[in-house]
Amino acid sequence: MNKKIKNIILKKNKSKIVSLTAYSKNIAKILDRYVDIILVGDSMANVLYGHKNTHKISLDNIIQHTISVKMGVKKSLLVVDMPKGSYINTRAAFKNAKLVIKKTKCDAIKLENNKNNYKIIKYLVKKKIPVMGHIGYTPQFKNKFKIEGQSKQQAIKLLHEAKAIEEAGAFSIVLECLSPYSAKLITESIKIPTIGIGSGINCDGQILVTDDMLGISGFYPRFVKKYANLQKIIKTAIKKFKKDVRNEKFPSNSNTF
């Protein structure tokens, strides 16, 4: 097992796991100093390409961005989202996951669960491909957003789902937009780490889309905390540049060869 993956597993019940997304070398290089996991997420479909959902992002898109991200990563665990349609069966999943790892040198791949992926996860793990699971709100398979696991019955179903993913061999699992009760129940009931997004404080770790928490994406649901307002900073810088160009203050002698 990859040493980085072992370190993530060992954080269970000991140290909270810090995770963020990256789609380029420059951002990854900054994140790598502070986070445990960097995810090249299919969220790039929304954040970078302006799509309404994640369904149209291609495997090639994912690979090219991951190659860039990998250049900025030294210590963090690099995980890659497998895009919609790239793991419709075990054969396709293995072929595409193998291609992603070969071309990008990432550490692991992530699959969203549709309650039929357990055999795929088990097969990939058997073939030495590390897998992170993902349950709750899974944008590749669910068009309508809702908080999952609000009743005890729903929580039990989610727990069974999480346990099946654990038994299939996944080394960790993302819990997206689960009720705090469900997230706590799952986290306390399985041995692999849980990474929460919109699922409360009791998960083993947390992940956000970096562009959201930096205030640049324009998407700020309740579960996102804006730690900066880069949109404002960028606007200010561009206005200054525009003013300098119009007033012939740029380029000055110090900016000219």
C-alpha positions in Angstrom: 0.0 0.0 0.0 1.2 3.5 -0.9 2.8 5.2 2.2 0.7 8.3 1.7 -2.5 6.2 1.8 -1.3 4.4 5.0 -0.7 7.8 6.6 -4.2 8.9 5.8 -5.7 5.7 7.2 -3.6 6.2 10.4 -5.2 9.6 11.0 -8.6 7.9 11.7 -9.6 9.0 15.3 -6.3 10.8 15.8 -5.9 13.8 13.5 -8.4 15.6 11.3 -7.7 15.2 7.6 -7.5 18.4 5.5 -8.5 18.2 1.9 -9.0 20.7 -1.0 -9.3 20.6 -4.7 -6.8 21.7 -7.4 -6.8 21.9 -11.2 -3.4 23.4 -11.8 0.3 23.3 -10.7 0.3 26.8 -9.2 -2.6 26.2 -6.8 -1.5 22.6 -6.1 2.0 23.9 -5.1 0.4 26.2 -2.5 -2.0 23.6 -1.2 0.7 21.0 -0.9 2.3 22.8 2.0 -0.8 22.6 4.2 -3.2 19.8 3.2 -3.2 16.1 3.5 -5.2 15.3 0.3 -5.4 17.2 -3.0 -8.4 16.1 -5.1 -8.5 16.8 -8.9 -12.2 16.9 -8.8 -14.8 16.7 -11.6 -16.0 19.9 -10.0 -13.7 21.5 -12.6 -16.7 21.1 -15.0 -18.5 23.8 -13.0 -15.6 25.9 -11.7 -13.4 26.1 -14.8 -15.6 25.1 -17.8 -18.9 26.7 -16.8 -21.1 23.6 -17.1 -24.3 23.3 -15.1 -23.2 19.9 -13.8 -20.3 17.6 -13.8 -21.6 15.2 -16.5 -19.7 16.6 -19.5 -16.2 16.6 -18.2 -14.0 14.1 -20.1 -11.4 11.7 -19.0 -8.9 13.6 -21.1 -9.8 16.8 -19.3 -9.2 15.1 -16.0 -5.9 13.6 -17.1 -4.5 16.9 -18.5 -5.4 18.9 -15.3 -4.0 16.1 -13.1 -0.7 16.2 -15.0 -0.5 19.9 -14.2 -1.4 19.4 -10.6 1.1 16.6 -10.1 3.9 19.0 -10.9 3.1 21.0 -7.8 2.6 18.1 -5.4 5.3 16.6 -3.2 3.9 15.5 0.1 0.1 15.4 -0.3 -2.0 12.4 -1.3 -3.1 13.1 -4.9 -6.6 11.7 -5.7 -8.4 11.9 -9.0 -12.1 11.9 -9.7 -13.1 9.4 -12.3 -15.6 11.3 -14.5 -19.2 10.1 -15.3 -19.3 7.3 -17.8 -15.7 6.2 -17.3 -16.5 3.3 -14.9 -19.7 1.9 -16.2 -18.4 -1.7 -15.7 -15.3 -3.4 -14.3 -13.6 -3.6 -17.7 -14.1 0.1 -18.5 -13.2 1.1 -14.9 -9.9 -0.8 -14.9 -8.9 0.4 -18.4 -9.6 4.1 -17.6 -8.3 4.1 -14.0 -5.1 2.4 -15.2 -4.7 5.0 -17.9 -5.2 7.9 -15.4 -2.6 6.5 -13.0 -0.1 5.7 -15.8 -0.4 9.2 -17.4 -0.6 11.3 -14.2 1.3 9.3 -11.5 -1.6 10.1 -9.1 -1.9 8.1 -5.9 -5.5 7.0 -6.1 -8.8 7.5 -7.9 -12.3 8.3 -6.5 -15.6 6.8 -7.6 -19.1 8.1 -6.8 -21.3 5.3 -5.6 -24.6 4.4 -7.4 -25.2 1.3 -5.2 -23.9 -0.9 -8.0 -20.2 0.0 -7.8 -19.1 -2.4 -5.1 -17.8 -5.0 -7.5 -16.0 -2.4 -9.5 -14.2 -1.1 -6.3 -13.3 -4.6 -5.3 -11.9 -5.4 -8.7 -9.8 -2.2 -8.9 -8.4 -2.8 -5.4 -7.5 -6.3 -6.4 -5.7 -4.9 -9.4 -3.7 -2.6 -7.0 -5.6 0.6 -7.8 -6.4 2.5 -4.6 -10.0 3.7 -4.4 -11.7 6.5 -2.4 -15.5 6.0 -2.2 -18.2 8.7 -2.3 -21.7 8.5 -1.0 -24.6 10.8 -0.1 -25.2 13.5 -2.7 -23.4 12.1 -5.8 -23.7 14.7 -8.6 -22.8 12.2 -11.3 -25.9 10.2 -10.6 -28.3 12.6 -8.8 -29.8 15.6 -10.5 -31.7 17.0 -7.5 -29.8 18.2 -4.5 -31.0 17.2 -1.0 -29.6 16.4 2.4 -29.3 12.7 2.8 -29.9 10.5 5.8 -32.3 12.7 7.7 -34.3 9.8 9.1 -33.0 6.9 11.1 -34.0 4.5 8.3 -32.1 6.6 5.7 -29.1 6.7 8.0 -29.0 2.9 8.3 -29.2 2.6 4.5 -26.2 5.0 4.1 -24.3 3.0 6.8 -24.8 -0.2 4.9 -23.6 1.6 1.7 -20.5 2.8 3.5 -19.8 -0.6 5.0 -20.1 -2.2 1.6 -17.6 0.3 0.1 -15.2 -0.4 3.0 -15.6 -4.2 2.6 -14.9 -3.8 -1.2 -11.5 -2.4 -0.2 -11.7 1.4 -0.4 -9.2 3.2 1.8 -11.5 6.2 2.6 -14.9 7.6 1.7 -16.3 11.0 1.0 -19.6 11.8 2.8 -21.3 14.6 0.8 -24.3 16.5 2.3 -25.3 14.0 4.9 -27.1 14.9 8.1 -24.7 15.3 11.0 -26.3 12.3 12.6 -25.7 10.0 9.6 -22.2 11.2 9.2 -21.4 10.6 12.8 -23.0 7.2 12.8 -21.0 6.2 9.7 -17.7 7.7 10.9 -18.0 5.8 14.2 -19.0 2.5 12.6 -16.4 2.0 9.9 -12.6 1.7 10.1 -11.6 3.8 7.1 -11.5 7.6 7.3 -14.5 9.7 6.3 -14.0 13.0 4.5 -17.0 15.3 4.9 -18.4 18.0 2.7 -21.5 19.6 4.0 -21.8 16.7 6.5 -21.0 18.2 9.9 -18.0 18.3 12.2 -17.9 14.6 13.2 -16.2 13.3 10.0 -12.5 12.3 10.1 -11.7 15.1 7.7 -13.1 17.9 5.6 -12.9 18.9 1.9 -14.1 21.9 0.0 -13.7 23.2 -3.5 -10.8 25.6 -3.3 -12.4 28.2 -5.6 -15.5 28.2 -3.3 -13.6 28.8 0.0 -11.4 31.5 -1.6 -14.5 33.4 -2.8 -13.8 33.2 -6.5 -16.4 30.7 -7.8 -19.6 32.5 -7.2 -21.0 29.3 -5.6 -21.5 29.7 -1.9 -24.0 27.2 -0.4 -24.4 27.0 3.4 -21.7 24.4 3.9 -19.0 26.6 2.3 -17.1 29.1 4.5 -15.4 31.8 2.5 -11.9 32.2 4.0 -11.0 35.0 1.5 -12.6 37.2 -1.1 -10.3 36.7 -4.1 -12.9 38.0 -6.5 -12.6 41.4 -4.8 -8.8 41.3 -4.7 -8.6 40.4 -8.4 -11.1 43.1 -9.4 -9.0 45.7 -7.5 -5.8 44.6 -9.2 -7.4 44.7 -12.7 -8.9 48.1 -12.1 -5.4 49.4 -11.1 -3.9 47.8 -14.3 -6.6 49.3 -16.5 -6.0 52.8 -14.9 -2.2 52.6 -15.4 -2.5 51.5 -19.0 -5.0 54.3 -19.8 -2.9 56.9 -18.0 0.3 55.6 -19.7 1.8 54.8 -16.3 2.4 51.2 -17.3 4.9 50.0 -18.4 7.2 52.4 -16.5 11.0 52.4 -16.9 11.3 49.7 -14.3 9.1 47.4 -16.4 10.9 48.1 -19.7 14.1 46.5 -21.0 
